[in-house]
Amino acid sequence: MPSKSPVQIVKAKYGEKSKLVEALKAVATDDLWLGRENEAKGLAHVSNAKLLRLVATFTTVKEKFGTRAKLVDALLAVEGRAKDTGYQARLEAWPVPRLYDRYLAMSKRQARAKKAAG
């Protein structure tokens, strides 16, 4: 059976795109969101696939970390650079999806290194 398209997923879970946008706005609070969207177009002009990814990412980050600051701290800890203030300042400018992808990649790398060493 072929997988569902983003439009089919949106219709099944949310009914319509505007409800998906509202769900994203509910999850992406000021503690997580960097307002980088085009104000003239808004989130209604973003693709369904991207909106679905954003909702999933923000939901996971909110459940696991709570805020962007805690995600940045966790990423610094995983990378072993907790005291590197310059790197921390650079990470704080990154959007949540990029931070979370980096966190997942570094966590996997750290797990592989532990497995190989021990």
TORFIRO-544843 format. One record per residue (C-alpha): x, y, z; residue number from 1. Coordinates in steps of 0.02 Angstrom, whole numbers. Each point is the difference from the previous one (the first is absolute). Example, Ala and Ser with C-alpha at 12.3 -4.5 7.8 and 13.67 -1.06 7.14 Angstrom:
2
<pt><X>615</X><Y>-225</Y><Z>390</Z><n>1</n></pt>
<pt><X>69</X><Y>172</Y><Z>-33</Z><n>2</n></pt>
***
This chain:
118
<pt><X>0</X><Y>0</Y><Z>0</Z><n>1</n></pt>
<pt><X>76</X><Y>168</Y><Z>-49</Z><n>2</n></pt>
<pt><X>30</X><Y>128</Y><Z>136</Z><n>3</n></pt>
<pt><X>-115</X><Y>148</Y><Z>18</Z><n>4</n></pt>
<pt><X>41</X><Y>167</Y><Z>-76</Z><n>5</n></pt>
<pt><X>19</X><Y>152</Y><Z>114</Z><n>6</n></pt>
<pt><X>-170</X><Y>66</Y><Z>-56</Z><n>7</n></pt>
<pt><X>-83</X><Y>-165</Y><Z>48</Z><n>8</n></pt>
<pt><X>87</X><Y>2</Y><Z>171</Z><n>9</n></pt>
<pt><X>-56</X><Y>180</Y><Z>31</Z><n>10</n></pt>
<pt><X>-180</X><Y>-41</Y><Z>-47</Z><n>11</n></pt>
<pt><X>0</X><Y>-157</Y><Z>109</Z><n>12</n></pt>
<pt><X>79</X><Y>79</Y><Z>155</Z><n>13</n></pt>
<pt><X>-53</X><Y>183</Y><Z>-7</Z><n>14</n></pt>
<pt><X>-139</X><Y>12</Y><Z>-128</Z><n>15</n></pt>
<pt><X>72</X><Y>152</Y><Z>-88</Z><n>16</n></pt>
<pt><X>164</X><Y>94</Y><Z>-14</Z><n>17</n></pt>
<pt><X>-55</X><Y>147</Y><Z>107</Z><n>18</n></pt>
<pt><X>-26</X><Y>-118</Y><Z>148</Z><n>19</n></pt>
<pt><X>176</X><Y>-70</Y><Z>-28</Z><n>20</n></pt>
<pt><X>70</X><Y>178</Y><Z>4</Z><n>21</n></pt>
<pt><X>-95</X><Y>33</Y><Z>162</Z><n>22</n></pt>
<pt><X>70</X><Y>-161</Y><Z>74</Z><n>23</n></pt>
<pt><X>176</X><Y>57</Y><Z>-45</Z><n>24</n></pt>
<pt><X>-29</X><Y>170</Y><Z>78</Z><n>25</n></pt>
<pt><X>-64</X><Y>-84</Y><Z>159</Z><n>26</n></pt>
<pt><X>155</X><Y>-109</Y><Z>15</Z><n>27</n></pt>
<pt><X>127</X><Y>129</Y><Z>-58</Z><n>28</n></pt>
<pt><X>-6</X><Y>119</Y><Z>147</Z><n>29</n></pt>
<pt><X>119</X><Y>146</Y><Z>27</Z><n>30</n></pt>
<pt><X>113</X><Y>-117</Y><Z>100</Z><n>31</n></pt>
<pt><X>32</X><Y>-101</Y><Z>-159</Z><n>32</n></pt>
<pt><X>-40</X><Y>104</Y><Z>-153</Z><n>33</n></pt>
<pt><X>113</X><Y>122</Y><Z>-91</Z><n>34</n></pt>
<pt><X>-113</X><Y>111</Y><Z>-105</Z><n>35</n></pt>
<pt><X>83</X><Y>-20</Y><Z>-169</Z><n>36</n></pt>
<pt><X>-150</X><Y>-28</Y><Z>-112</Z><n>37</n></pt>
<pt><X>-45</X><Y>122</Y><Z>-136</Z><n>38</n></pt>
<pt><X>-128</X><Y>115</Y><Z>81</Z><n>39</n></pt>
<pt><X>-83</X><Y>40</Y><Z>-168</Z><n>40</n></pt>
<pt><X>-34</X><Y>-183</Y><Z>-38</Z><n>41</n></pt>
<pt><X>-5</X><Y>-80</Y><Z>173</Z><n>42</n></pt>
<pt><X>-7</X><Y>-183</Y><Z>41</Z><n>43</n></pt>
<pt><X>-151</X><Y>-31</Y><Z>-112</Z><n>44</n></pt>
<pt><X>116</X><Y>1</Y><Z>-151</Z><n>45</n></pt>
<pt><X>121</X><Y>-129</Y><Z>70</Z><n>46</n></pt>
<pt><X>-13</X><Y>-176</Y><Z>-72</Z><n>47</n></pt>
<pt><X>-102</X><Y>-132</Y><Z>91</Z><n>48</n></pt>
<pt><X>151</X><Y>-114</Y><Z>16</Z><n>49</n></pt>
<pt><X>104</X><Y>135</Y><Z>83</Z><n>50</n></pt>
<pt><X>-140</X><Y>47</Y><Z>118</Z><n>51</n></pt>
<pt><X>-22</X><Y>-182</Y><Z>51</Z><n>52</n></pt>
<pt><X>188</X><Y>-15</Y><Z>33</Z><n>53</n></pt>
<pt><X>-2</X><Y>161</Y><Z>101</Z><n>54</n></pt>
<pt><X>-146</X><Y>-58</Y><Z>108</Z><n>55</n></pt>
<pt><X>85</X><Y>-167</Y><Z>33</Z><n>56</n></pt>
<pt><X>168</X><Y>81</Y><Z>40</Z><n>57</n></pt>
<pt><X>-71</X><Y>135</Y><Z>113</Z><n>58</n></pt>
<pt><X>-110</X><Y>-126</Y><Z>92</Z><n>59</n></pt>
<pt><X>148</X><Y>-114</Y><Z>33</Z><n>60</n></pt>
<pt><X>115</X><Y>141</Y><Z>55</Z><n>61</n></pt>
<pt><X>-133</X><Y>73</Y><Z>114</Z><n>62</n></pt>
<pt><X>-30</X><Y>-169</Y><Z>82</Z><n>63</n></pt>
<pt><X>183</X><Y>-46</Y><Z>17</Z><n>64</n></pt>
<pt><X>82</X><Y>168</Y><Z>39</Z><n>65</n></pt>
<pt><X>-136</X><Y>130</Y><Z>30</Z><n>66</n></pt>
<pt><X>91</X><Y>151</Y><Z>-72</Z><n>67</n></pt>
<pt><X>130</X><Y>46</Y><Z>-132</Z><n>68</n></pt>
<pt><X>123</X><Y>48</Y><Z>138</Z><n>69</n></pt>
<pt><X>-8</X><Y>-175</Y><Z>76</Z><n>70</n></pt>
<pt><X>23</X><Y>-77</Y><Z>-173</Z><n>71</n></pt>
<pt><X>154</X><Y>108</Y><Z>-29</Z><n>72</n></pt>
<pt><X>68</X><Y>-51</Y><Z>171</Z><n>73</n></pt>
<pt><X>-30</X><Y>-184</Y><Z>-39</Z><n>74</n></pt>
<pt><X>87</X><Y>18</Y><Z>-168</Z><n>75</n></pt>
<pt><X>149</X><Y>84</Y><Z>81</Z><n>76</n></pt>
<pt><X>10</X><Y>-140</Y><Z>129</Z><n>77</n></pt>
<pt><X>-9</X><Y>-137</Y><Z>-132</Z><n>78</n></pt>
<pt><X>138</X><Y>86</Y><Z>-100</Z><n>79</n></pt>
<pt><X>106</X><Y>28</Y><Z>157</Z><n>80</n></pt>
<pt><X>4</X><Y>188</Y><Z>-26</Z><n>81</n></pt>
<pt><X>-106</X><Y>59</Y><Z>147</Z><n>82</n></pt>
<pt><X>120</X><Y>142</Y><Z>44</Z><n>83</n></pt>
<pt><X>24</X><Y>64</Y><Z>-178</Z><n>84</n></pt>
<pt><X>-99</X><Y>162</Y><Z>7</Z><n>85</n></pt>
<pt><X>40</X><Y>51</Y><Z>-179</Z><n>86</n></pt>
<pt><X>-67</X><Y>-163</Y><Z>-68</Z><n>87</n></pt>
<pt><X>-152</X><Y>14</Y><Z>113</Z><n>88</n></pt>
<pt><X>-38</X><Y>173</Y><Z>-68</Z><n>89</n></pt>
<pt><X>11</X><Y>-67</Y><Z>-178</Z><n>90</n></pt>
<pt><X>-116</X><Y>-146</Y><Z>42</Z><n>91</n></pt>
<pt><X>-128</X><Y>117</Y><Z>77</Z><n>92</n></pt>
<pt><X>-26</X><Y>79</Y><Z>-171</Z><n>93</n></pt>
<pt><X>-45</X><Y>-169</Y><Z>-79</Z><n>94</n></pt>
<pt><X>-183</X><Y>-50</Y><Z>-22</Z><n>95</n></pt>
<pt><X>-68</X><Y>-145</Y><Z>103</Z><n>96</n></pt>
<pt><X>-6</X><Y>-129</Y><Z>-143</Z><n>97</n></pt>
<pt><X>184</X><Y>29</Y><Z>-39</Z><n>98</n></pt>
<pt><X>47</X><Y>-10</Y><Z>185</Z><n>99</n></pt>
<pt><X>-99</X><Y>-160</Y><Z>24</Z><n>100</n></pt>
<pt><X>74</X><Y>-82</Y><Z>-155</Z><n>101</n></pt>
<pt><X>175</X><Y>44</Y><Z>63</Z><n>102</n></pt>
<pt><X>-44</X><Y>-69</Y><Z>172</Z><n>103</n></pt>
<pt><X>-61</X><Y>-165</Y><Z>-74</Z><n>104</n></pt>
<pt><X>154</X><Y>-17</Y><Z>-110</Z><n>105</n></pt>
<pt><X>120</X><Y>35</Y><Z>143</Z><n>106</n></pt>
<pt><X>-93</X><Y>-118</Y><Z>117</Z><n>107</n></pt>
<pt><X>15</X><Y>-140</Y><Z>-129</Z><n>108</n></pt>
<pt><X>184</X><Y>38</Y><Z>-26</Z><n>109</n></pt>
<pt><X>31</X><Y>-3</Y><Z>188</Z><n>110</n></pt>
<pt><X>-93</X><Y>-166</Y><Z>19</Z><n>111</n></pt>
<pt><X>102</X><Y>-79</Y><Z>-140</Z><n>112</n></pt>
<pt><X>161</X><Y>62</Y><Z>79</Z><n>113</n></pt>
<pt><X>-48</X><Y>-74</Y><Z>169</Z><n>114</n></pt>
<pt><X>-48</X><Y>-165</Y><Z>-82</Z><n>115</n></pt>
<pt><X>165</X><Y>-9</Y><Z>-94</Z><n>116</n></pt>
<pt><X>102</X><Y>44</Y><Z>155</Z><n>117</n></pt>
<pt><X>-89</X><Y>-115</Y><Z>121</Z><n>118</n></pt>
***
